[in-house]
Amino acid sequence: MDFVQALEDFQAVSAFRSFSLAAKARAVTQPALSRRIQRLEAWVGAELIDRRGKPIVLTGAGQLFHDHVTPLLSSLNLACQLVRGDTGDGDVLSIQAAHSLCLGMLPRWLQEMRKQLPALRVKVVPAHMDASMQELGTGASDLVACHGHDALPWIPHRDKFDCFLLGTDRLVPVALADEAGNPIFKLDDSRMVSYLAYTEDTFLARAVSFLMLSSPRRLDLIRIAESSMAEVLKHMALQGFGLAWIPHSCVEDELRNGRLALAGGQEWQLPLHVHLYRRGAATSSCSVLDAFWALLESGPRLNGDAPRAVPPTLHH
């Protein structure tokens, strides 16, 4: 068993809460990924994943294992980066990003960047944002891409990082569309509405809470499932489980082809920024990163808005 590969497989499954999505991210078939996780469980001597429900969840042993594996993998990755610093591999940019951006905006934007930097090589890692900023601070990654909102600052020690505003997005309520193209769940419905929520430790959970608290109207929602990932909630919405707030960039295709429909008006949508962070320029020792960063001001955008540097005082 490839030990590091098995740990990365486990991290992907625990992040995506779905074998099919994790397999896609790991570029393997779902049966192959499942076998690899089973071998890891046999090696550990405990069941790590409860496969009975959707989305799947970690068992108690799995959560304990996850809490210890995460810093271990971070240390291993940092050690490899330090060793490779003298081997010619320093031109690979490591980008950690929110899962919703990894599967939506980020690949499209990077493809545009490659038109101006043909030699650009990147390693994109879906990750929890709090952990990502910690790794960015230690140099374990080069860049972090994430959603943000002016009323919801969450970046610790903001003055230690450079930030660019790449573009904008919107958090929109969506539900499965019926044959007439109408959502099967609506926020203006008088009856209780089934609700697919984000786990409380995520930025998007805070964004949805802020939106609800800002509205003069109280919603009658019943929480039937939760996940840390917008992609998981989107797939559950597509199965008709309930209504979910998803970044518009993640549901553009589904709204366009009529599989999903907006479940509320503009008053239930929240504008979001898309930011890219790096360690302060004074601490940078990567010429490729410096060249990449210098290109941003005149480079491709995510939504047609010119990207711009964001002063540290705007976020704390």
C-alpha positions in Angstrom: 0.0 0.0 0.0 1.3 3.5 -0.9 1.0 5.1 2.5 1.0 8.7 1.4 -1.4 8.0 -1.5 -3.7 6.2 0.9 -3.7 9.2 3.3 -4.4 11.6 0.5 -7.3 9.4 -0.7 -8.7 9.5 2.8 -8.4 13.2 3.0 -10.2 13.6 -0.3 -13.1 11.4 0.8 -13.4 13.2 4.1 -13.4 16.6 2.4 -15.8 15.7 -0.4 -18.1 13.4 1.7 -18.6 11.5 -1.5 -16.6 8.6 -3.1 -17.6 9.7 -6.6 -16.5 13.3 -6.2 -13.3 12.2 -4.3 -12.5 9.7 -7.1 -12.9 12.5 -9.7 -10.6 14.8 -7.7 -8.0 12.0 -7.3 -8.2 11.0 -11.0 -9.1 7.3 -10.3 -12.2 5.2 -10.7 -14.7 5.1 -7.8 -14.2 1.3 -7.3 -10.4 1.7 -7.2 -10.7 4.5 -4.6 -13.1 2.4 -2.5 -10.6 -0.5 -2.5 -7.8 1.8 -1.5 -9.8 3.2 1.4 -10.7 -0.4 2.5 -7.0 -1.3 2.5 -6.3 1.8 4.6 -9.0 0.8 7.1 -7.6 -2.7 7.3 -4.1 -1.3 8.0 -5.5 1.1 10.7 -7.6 -1.6 12.2 -10.8 0.4 12.4 -13.7 1.6 10.2 -13.0 5.2 9.2 -16.0 6.0 7.0 -19.7 5.4 7.7 -21.0 4.6 4.2 -24.6 4.1 5.1 -26.0 7.6 4.5 -25.6 10.4 1.9 -23.4 12.3 2.3 -21.1 9.8 3.9 -19.5 10.8 7.2 -16.5 9.9 9.2 -16.8 7.5 12.1 -15.5 8.5 15.5 -12.3 6.7 14.7 -12.2 8.3 11.3 -12.5 11.8 12.7 -9.7 11.1 15.2 -7.5 9.7 12.4 -8.3 12.8 10.2 -7.3 15.2 13.0 -3.9 13.6 13.2 -3.4 12.9 9.5 -4.0 16.6 8.4 -0.9 18.1 10.1 1.1 15.1 9.2 0.4 15.5 5.5 1.0 19.2 5.7 4.5 18.6 7.2 5.3 16.0 4.6 4.3 18.3 1.8 6.3 21.2 3.2 9.3 18.9 3.6 9.0 17.8 0.0 8.8 21.4 -1.2 11.9 22.4 0.8 13.8 19.4 -0.7 12.6 20.2 -4.2 13.8 23.8 -3.8 17.2 22.8 -5.3 15.9 20.3 -7.8 14.3 22.5 -10.4 10.7 21.9 -9.4 10.3 25.4 -7.9 8.3 26.6 -10.8 5.2 24.6 -9.8 2.8 26.9 -8.0 0.8 25.3 -5.2 -2.7 26.8 -4.9 -5.1 25.8 -2.1 -8.7 26.8 -2.8 -12.2 26.4 -1.6 -13.8 23.3 -3.1 -16.5 25.4 -4.8 -13.7 27.3 -6.6 -11.7 24.2 -7.5 -14.7 22.8 -9.5 -15.9 26.1 -10.9 -14.1 29.4 -11.5 -10.5 28.5 -10.8 -9.8 26.0 -13.7 -11.3 28.4 -16.2 -9.2 31.3 -14.9 -6.0 29.3 -14.8 -6.6 28.3 -18.4 -6.7 31.9 -19.3 -3.5 32.6 -17.3 -1.7 29.9 -19.2 -2.3 31.8 -22.4 0.0 34.5 -21.0 2.3 32.1 -19.1 2.5 29.0 -21.3 5.1 27.4 -19.0 2.8 27.8 -15.9 2.5 24.6 -13.9 0.2 24.5 -10.9 -0.9 22.1 -8.2 -4.5 22.8 -7.1 -5.5 21.4 -3.7 -9.1 21.6 -2.4 -8.9 22.5 1.3 -10.6 24.0 4.3 -9.9 27.7 4.3 -8.8 28.1 7.9 -6.1 25.4 7.4 -5.2 26.8 4.1 -4.3 30.2 5.5 -2.2 28.6 8.2 -0.3 26.7 5.6 0.1 29.8 3.4 1.6 31.6 6.4 4.2 28.8 6.9 5.1 28.6 3.2 3.5 25.2 2.7 1.5 26.7 -0.2 2.1 29.6 -2.6 -1.5 30.9 -3.0 -5.0 30.6 -1.5 -8.2 31.3 -3.4 -11.4 31.8 -1.6 -14.7 33.6 -1.4 -15.2 36.6 0.8 -17.6 39.4 1.8 -16.8 42.8 3.3 -19.2 42.2 6.3 -17.7 38.8 7.1 -13.9 39.2 7.6 -12.3 35.9 8.5 -8.6 36.1 7.5 -6.4 36.1 10.6 -3.3 38.4 10.6 -4.5 39.9 7.3 -1.6 42.3 7.2 0.8 39.4 6.6 -0.7 38.6 3.2 -1.0 40.3 -0.2 -4.5 40.1 -1.7 -6.0 40.5 -5.1 -9.6 40.8 -5.9 -10.0 38.4 -8.9 -13.7 38.9 -9.4 -17.2 38.4 -8.0 -19.7 35.7 -7.4 -23.2 35.4 -5.9 -24.6 33.1 -3.3 -28.0 32.1 -4.7 -30.8 29.8 -3.4 -31.5 27.0 -5.8 -33.8 23.9 -5.9 -34.6 21.1 -8.3 -36.7 22.4 -11.2 -40.0 20.8 -12.1 -41.2 20.1 -15.6 -42.4 23.7 -15.9 -39.0 25.0 -14.9 -40.2 26.2 -11.4 -38.3 25.3 -8.2 -39.9 22.5 -6.2 -39.0 24.4 -3.0 -39.5 28.2 -2.7 -38.4 30.7 0.0 -41.8 32.5 -0.4 -43.7 29.3 0.3 -46.0 29.4 3.3 -45.1 25.8 4.2 -41.9 24.5 5.8 -39.1 24.2 3.3 -36.5 21.4 3.3 -33.0 23.0 3.7 -29.5 21.7 2.8 -27.0 23.6 5.0 -23.3 24.1 5.3 -21.5 22.9 8.3 -20.9 25.6 10.8 -17.1 25.8 10.4 -17.3 27.0 6.8 -17.3 30.6 5.4 -20.4 29.9 3.3 -22.3 28.9 6.5 -21.5 32.3 7.9 -22.5 33.9 4.7 -26.0 32.2 4.7 -26.5 33.1 8.3 -25.6 36.7 7.6 -28.1 36.8 4.8 -30.9 35.4 6.9 -30.2 37.7 9.8 -30.1 40.7 7.5 -33.6 39.9 6.2 -36.7 41.3 8.0 -38.5 38.1 7.2 -38.1 34.9 9.1 -37.8 31.7 7.1 -39.5 28.5 8.0 -36.7 26.0 7.2 -36.1 22.4 8.3 -32.5 21.3 8.1 -32.4 17.8 6.6 -28.7 17.5 5.6 -25.4 19.4 5.9 -22.0 19.4 4.3 -18.9 21.5 4.2 -19.0 21.4 0.4 -21.2 23.4 -2.0 -20.8 20.6 -4.6 -22.3 18.0 -2.3 -25.2 20.3 -1.5 -25.7 21.0 -5.2 -25.9 17.3 -6.0 -28.4 16.7 -3.2 -30.5 19.6 -4.5 -30.4 18.0 -7.9 -31.9 14.8 -6.3 -34.7 16.9 -4.9 -33.7 16.7 -1.2 -34.2 20.4 -0.6 -33.1 24.0 -1.2 -29.5 25.1 -0.9 -27.5 28.3 -1.2 -24.8 27.7 -3.8 -22.2 30.1 -5.4 -23.6 31.0 -8.8 -20.4 30.0 -10.5 -21.1 26.4 -9.4 -24.6 26.2 -10.7 -24.4 28.2 -13.9 -24.8 25.2 -16.2 -27.6 23.7 -14.1 -29.6 26.9 -14.1 -29.0 27.4 -17.8 -30.2 23.9 -18.8 -33.2 24.0 -16.4 -32.1 21.2 -14.0 -32.1 23.7 -11.1 -34.1 26.9 -10.6 -33.7 30.0 -8.4 -35.7 29.5 -5.3 -35.8 33.1 -4.2 -35.4 36.7 -5.6 -32.6 39.2 -5.3 -33.3 39.8 -1.6 -32.1 36.2 -0.9 -28.9 36.5 -2.9 -25.6 37.6 -1.4 -22.7 39.2 -3.5 -19.3 37.6 -2.9 -15.8 38.5 -3.7 -13.2 36.0 -5.0 -9.8 36.7 -3.5 -6.4 35.4 -4.1 -3.8 35.5 -1.3 -0.1 35.1 -1.0 2.4 35.7 1.7 3.6 39.3 1.9 6.0 40.3 -1.0 8.8 40.9 1.5 8.8 37.2 2.5 8.6 35.8 -1.1 11.6 33.9 -2.5 9.8 32.4 -5.5 10.5 34.2 -8.8 7.8 32.3 -10.6 5.3 33.4 -8.0 6.5 37.0 -8.2 6.1 36.9 -12.0 2.6 35.3 -11.7 1.6 37.9 -9.2 2.9 40.8 -11.3 0.7 39.5 -14.2 -2.5 39.6 -12.2 -3.2 43.3 -12.5 -3.4 43.1 -16.3 -4.4 39.4 -16.5 -7.6 37.5 -17.1 -10.6 38.0 -14.8 -13.2 35.7 -13.4 -16.2 37.8 -14.2 -15.2 40.8 -16.3 -14.2 43.0 -13.4 -10.6 44.2 -13.5 -8.7 42.5 -10.7 -7.1 44.8 -8.2 -4.9 44.8 -5.1 -6.9 44.9 -1.9 -5.4 47.0 0.9 -4.9 45.1 4.2 -7.2 47.5 6.0 -10.2 46.1 4.2 -9.9 42.7 5.8 -8.7 41.6 9.2 
